[in-house]
Amino acid sequence: MSESTDTHQKALQINLDPSKYGVFAEIGAGQEVARWFFRAGGASGTIAKSISAYDMTVSDAIYGSTDRYVSQKRLAAMLDHEYGLLVERLAEKRGSTTRFFAFADTVAARSYSRREETHGWMGIRFQTHPGAEPSDILMHVIMWDRDNLQQQEALGILGVNLVHGALYDFESAEGIIADLLDNLTIERIEVDMIEFRGPAFVGVDNRILALQLVEKGLTNAAMFRTDGRIVQPGDLLYKKCVLVERGSFRPVTNVTVDMIRHAQAQFIQEPNVNPADVVVLMEMTLKNLSSEGKINHQDFLDRVDLLRTLGHPVLISNYGEFHRLASYLFRFTKCPIGLVMGIPTLKELFEEKYYADLSGGILESFGRMFKNELKLYVYPYRDPRSSSVITAGNLRVAPHLRHLYMYLVENHFIQGMRDISEASLDVFSRDVLKVLQSGESGWEDKVPPQVAQLIKERKLLGFKG
């Protein structure tokens, strides 16, 4: 079935359903969503009003003043205003038989004057049955099409998918997410933040849904604030200096904390780093989270909760390669970026088999990664067989890559961490996990106190008291 027929059928189904009635308020890329309902025919059965308030003064007069017109705050104001008016004017006449909804989007689309990354906010407020208290679905989108008309088309399809999912599939938040990119691809449009709230979604955990955005290919990364709520990455990272530690964190150990502490002490001494502008991220990849090809959602929530005790935001991504993670972070900031890792991970970075998909091989990967002042901060490793301590200074790589490695070290792109307590080098997450799951004691002093307390209280990660 063709793309237009698919989206057309969704719009037509809603138009022909007399129990659903709403308004469309769209700013930034034309009436791209409402247009589908007009084109499908029978739009008078769905659309009570369609509005575009492009002029800032007019927009402010309707929705209130704002410092950012493309923002979650503006989207919320649009939904509040339009839904409130709809119910106020029509509840008495048809409220007993109609499920009201308000759809809104505010978008910075590609234009003659705008050539940078284009994005927007989109959402719907809706009733699950006549007279019900409304529920919301809010999301942030990034548009990758190079042409304005293509961006309008993609936004229109996404909007129809959102409206259809909210009105017909509200009992399954996962189902709504799965259908958002019907007839679209992540190469055209990306949903990197979504939030479900209201009585229709009382049992929904938005953290799981954020993970599913990455799992199902709607985005490459999702982020959580320290309070556990989902955040649009650009809101947190824009023009910030970023320090990232990647790991499985199963569980968080004292070494996890030690790595960040020592790396941050060196990072803030870099010439262009303002300590007040540093964001420390803890990152897990889908590979870190999967076991036998499947992701255990409860295990994921456990690890996010443990990481939150450290007071740092959490990033979930499908970026297996560090150069892809670096490129993602460079989308939001040109300030210095630091990647924190251990010696085993650094050694893997110099394995050329991981770059077979790049025409320029390892040199292309490093060229992408070591730009905009990115640096690696490397934690030493004690070899369990020889008890020798391996550092960034004495690590040996393949002979033909030795000069490349020395160039990166001598120019401080790779920096070993200093003043490390060697007692920490014998702590490994896998060993701690094995002990805490066995019911034995002795693991508590290898993890931060707040982590040990949370593991015991909630019996996380298979703990047996």
N, C-alpha and C positions, 0 to 999 in steps of 0.2 A: 504494500500500500504506500502511496506517495506521501511525502512530508506534508504537503498542503492539504491533502484529503484527511490525514490523521488529525491535524490541528483543527481543520474545518469541522470535522465530526464532533470533536470535543466542544467547540463553541456552539455548534448547532444543538447538541444535546442539552446544554444549559439554556439556550434560547427557547427551546420547546418545553421546558419544565416550568410550569406556572408557579411552583412553590418557592422559587428562588428569584430574588430581585435585589439589584444593587446599584452602586455608583462607581465610576472609574475616574480617578484623578491622576494625571500623568504629566510630569515635567521633565523635559530634557531631550527627548528623542522622538517627538511626535506622539500621536495617539496610537502607539504601536500595538497595545493589547486590545483596547476598545475596538480598533479597526477590524480585528478578526471577527468580533461578534456582529458588527455591522455588515461585513461581507458575507457571513454565514446565512443571513436572512433571519427575520423574526426577532431582531434585536430589541424591539419594543417590549418583548416579554421578559427581558433580562435587565436592560439598562434604564434606570430612572433618570440618570444624569451622567454626562461625560464632560470633563473639564480639564483644561490645560492652562495653568497660570504661569506663563513664561516670564513676564515682567516681574522683576524683584519687588517693586513697590506694590504691585497688585498681589503678588504671592504673600508678602508680609501683611497686607491688609486682610487677607483671608485666613492665613494660618499663624500669624504672629511673626515678629522679627526673629532673625537667627543670624549667627555669624558664619554658618556653613549650610548652604542650600542642598548639598548632596551629603546627607548624614542620616544616621538612625533617628536623631532627635527630630529632624524635619519630617521624616517618614511617619513617626509617631504622631506628630501634630496634624498631618494630613488625614491619617486614619481617625483620630479623635474627632476632628471637625466634620468630615464627610459622613462618618457613621452616625454621629450624634444628630446631624441635620436630617438624615434619612429616616431614622427612627422617630424623631420628633414630628416630622411631617406626615409619615405614612402609617405609624403604628396603629392609630385608631381606625383607619380605613381598611387596612389589610394585614395588620400584625398577627391576627389569630390564625392566618393560613399561610403566611409567608416567612421564609427564612431570609433575613436581610444580610447583606454583605457590603463591605466597602473595600475596593482594591485601590492601591496607590503605588506609584513609583516616582523616584526623583533621581535623575541620571545625568552624568556628564559624558555625553557621547562624542564621538569623533566629529570634528567640524573643520572649517577652514582655519580657525585660530587654535584649535586644540589637536595636538599630535601626540601628547604623552599618553600614558596608560589611562584607559577610559573605564569607568566603573559606575555603580549606582546601588541604590537601596530599593527593595521591592517588598510589598507585604499585603496581607489581606486580613481583615477583621470580619468574622462571620458567626452566624448562629447555627447550631446543630439541629435545632427544631424551633418552630415559631414561638416567640416570646422568651427564648433562652438568653442567658447572659452570654455575651460574645467571647470568642477565643481569637487569638492572633497567631499568624505565622509571619515572621520577619526574616529577611535574608539580604546578604550583601553579594553583589555579582560583579565580575570583571569581564569585560567584553574584549575579545581578541581579534575580531574581524577588522580588516584594514579600511573598509568602506562604510560610510555612514548608513547607507541603505541596508547593507548586510547586518549591521548592528541593530537597526530597527527591527528587521525581520527576526533575528535571534531573540531579542527582548520580547517581541510579540508572542513567539512560540512558548518561551519560558513562562510568560505571564498567564497564558491560557492553561498551561500545564499546572501552574500553581492554583489558579481559581478552580479548575476541575478537580484537582486532588483535594483541596480544602472542602469543597461542597459535597463530594461523593465518597472520599476515602478517609475522612477525618478520624475514623476509628483505628487507623493504622498510620502512625507518623512515619514509620519505616517505609510503608508503601508510597506515601506522598514523595519522600526523598527519592525512592527508586524510579519514579516516573517523571521527575523534574526535567531531566534531559531527554525526554522522548523526542526523537527527530532532531536532536542536537548532539554536539560533541564538545568535549572539554577544550578542543582547539578553537571553538567559536566563543564559548561562554563558560564561565567558571563560577560556582557557588562556594565561596570560602567561609561563609558564616551563616548559620541558620538558628533560629530560636522559636520554639513552640511554647505558647503560654495560654493560660485560661482554663476553664472547666473541662473543655474537650480533651485536654492533655495533662490531667492531674497526675497520672502515673508515668509520664514521659520523662526520661532523663536526657536533657539536652547534650550532655557530654557523650553519650552513646551515639546520638544522632550526628554530632560533629565528627566522631570517628567514622561513621558510615559515609559521610561526605567524601572522606579520603578513600575508604574501602571501595565504594561504588564508582569512583572515578569522577566525581563532580568537582573535585579540587585536589591539589597535590599536598595541601597542608591545612591544618586547623589548629587554633590556639585557645588556651584557657587562661584566664586570669588567676591570681592567687586565691580568689574566693571561689574558684571552681566554675565560674560563669564563662560562656564562650565570648570571645572578643574578636573583632575584625582585626587581623594582624597589622594592617596599616595604622590603625589607631594607636597601637602600642609601640610600633617600631619606627614610625616616621621620624627621620632625622635624628635617630638615636645611635649611640655606640652600642654594639651588641656582642655579648659574650655567650657562647653556646657550648653546653656539655651534652654530648650524645651518649646514650647508654640504654641498657634494658632496665636498670634500676629495680632489680628483683632480688633483694630489696635495695633501698638506699642504704649505703654504708658510710662509715666515717671517712672512707677514702673519697666517696662522692663529694662530701663537704670539703675535704682537704684539697681536692683538685680545683674546685671553684675558688676557694679562698686564696690559694697561692697564685692561680692564674689571674684572678682579679687584681691582686696586689701588683702584678707586673703590668697588666693591661692599662690600669689607670695612670701609669707613669709614662705611657706613650705620649709623644708631643701633641697630638691632635685629639686626645681623649679628655673630655670633661667628666670627672667622676659623677657629677650630678645628672649626666645624660646617659649613664650606662644602664642597659637592660640585660639582666642575666636570664638566659633561657635554659630549661632542661628539655632535651629533645629525645623522642622515641620514634623510630621508624616502624612501618608496618612489619618489617622483618623482625624487629625486636619484639613485637607483640604477638607474632604468629607462632603456632606450634602445629606441625604436621599440616601446614597450609590453612589452618583455621585460627581465627582470633577469638580468644575467650574474653567476652565483654566484661565479666565481673573481675577478672584478673586485671584488665585494663583500668577499671575504675579504682581498684585497690592501689595500683601503682600511682595513678594520678593523685589520689588522696595522700599517699605517703610523700610524694614530691611537694605537695602543697604545704606540708609542714616546714619546708625549707624557706618558704616565702618567695618562691620564684615562679613566673609563668611557665606553662608547659606547652610545648609544640609537638604535634603529631604529624608526621610526614611520610610520603612514600619515596623520599629522596635517598636512595641507597648510596649514591656517589656524593662525595663532599663537594665537588664542583657544582652539582645541581643545587645542593643546599645553599652554597654561597651565592649562586645566581638568584635564588629566591630571595635571600636577605637583601641583595643589592637592589631589588625592586623598590624597597621601602626606604633605604638609607644609603648615602655615600660616605657616611662616617666610618671610622675604623671598626672592623669586625674581628673577633677572636674566636677560634675554635679550640676547645679543650679536649685533649685525648691522652690516652696512655701509649706507651711504646708499642704494644702489639698492633694497635690501630694505625700508628704512624708507619710501621713496617708494611702493613697491608697497602697503604697508600702508594708504596713504591713497587707493588706487584703489577706488572704491565698487563696481565690477563684481564684486569678489570676495565681496561680502556679499549678493548677490541672493537667496540662500536663507534669509536671516534676516529675519524680519518687521520687526525694528528696524534693519536695515541696519548701517551702520558704527558707529552709536552702540551698538547691542546688542553688537556684536563687541568694542568697546573697553570696554564695561561689564563684560563677562565677563573680559576680559584684565587690566585694571588694577585688580584687587582684591588683597587680602592683600599689599599692598606690592610688587607686581610693577613692575619698572622696565626700560626699554630702554637699553642702552649702545651708542652708535652710533659707528662708525669712519668717519672722513672719506673722501672720494673725490675723485680728481683727474680732471676732465673731459679726455679725451684730445684733444679738438678745441681747446679754449681754454686748457688747462693750469690752469684755475681750480680751486681746492680748495673743494669743497662740504662743509659740516659740518651738524650738527644745528641749529646756530645760524642758518645762512643758507639752509637748504633752503626752497624755495618749493613749496607745495601748492596745490590748487585754491582759488580765492578764497573760496568758501562754506565751506571747511574750515579757513581760516586761523586763525580764532579758536579752534577746537578744538585745532589744533596748538599754538598759543601757550599755551593753558591747560595742556596736557600738559608743555610745556617749562618754563614758569614754575613749575610745581609739582613739577618734577624727576622726573616719570614718564618723560620722555625726556631722556637726558643724553648730550652729546657727550663723546667720549674726549679727554683732555688730553695734552699733551706728546708728540704723535705725531711720529715721524721721517718727514719727507716722502719720504725715499728709498724707504720701504716702499710708498708709494702707487702706484708704477709696476709692482708685482709682481701678476700675475694668474695663477690656476691654469691657465686654458686656454692661456696662452702658454707656461708652464713645461712643460705636458704635451706641447705640440706640438714643443718643442725636444728633450725627452728621448726622444720617439718617433722623431725624425728621425735620431738618432745623433749629433747635434752636441753639443758641450760648452757650458758656460756656464750651465747651469741649476742646477748643484750649489750655487752660492752663494745661490740664491733659496729654498732649502729647509733645514730643520734638518739638521745633519750626520748624525744617526742615521737620518733619513729617506732621505737620499741614499745612505748606505751600504746600507740594506736594499733600496732600489730596484735598485741595481747588483748586489748579491749574488744576489737572487732574480729579477732581470729582471722587475720588477713594472710594471704599467700599460703594457705594450707597449714597455718600454725596449729600445733597441738599443745595445749597447756598441760 
